[in-house]
Amino acid sequence: MKKNIQNILLIITILILCTFIVLFSINYLNTDKTIIKSCKELEKAPKFLALMYETTPESGEYQVST
């Protein structure tokens, strides 16, 4: 009897974890990734990696490297 209860609790725990994983992945994949600078939307993030450098130390302003 005790083994049956442990098995049921294990199955419920696994189902809850799977539900959270699926919901998190759906939410993560559907987020709109935009680049925001000074509270203005500049453009949607491209599907590739860009190297950015800071214009002056500790300024918080970045430019795309060529």
N, C-alpha and C positions, 0 to 999 in steps of 0.2 A: 504494500500500500504506500509506504513512504517513497519507494523508488518511482512509483507512478506519478506522485505529486512532484517529485524533482524533475522528472521528464517533461511534465506539462509546463512547469515554470521555465525550464530551459527552452522549450519551443516558443513560449510566449515572449521570452527575452530576445530570442533570435528574430522573431517576427517584428518586434518593436524596433530593434536595431536596423533591420533591413528597411523598414518604413522610413526611419530618419535618414538613412543613407540615400534612398531614392528621392525623397523630398528635397534634401540638400543639393543633390546633383542636378535636379530639375531647376531649382532656383538659381544655382550657380551658372548653369549653361544658358539660361534665359536672360541674364542681366545684360543691359545695354552698356557696353564699355565705351566711354567717351573720355576724351582728354579735356580737362577743365583748367582754365588759367584765368585768374582774376574774375571768377564767377561768370565767365562767358564760355559757352561751348564752342570749341574751335573746330573739331572734326571728329569723326568716329575713328577709333583706333584701327589701324590697318592690320592685316593678317601676318605681318612680319615683324622682326625685331629691329629697333632703331637704337643707335648709340647716341646718347645725349651727353652734353657737357655743360657745366655751369659757367655762365658768362663771367661773373666775378665771384670771388669767395663769399659764401654765406649770403648771396643775394636772393637765392630761390628762383632765379630766372635761368631757364635752360634753352639750348639750341640743339637742333639735330646736327650731328656730325656728318660731313660729306664723305 
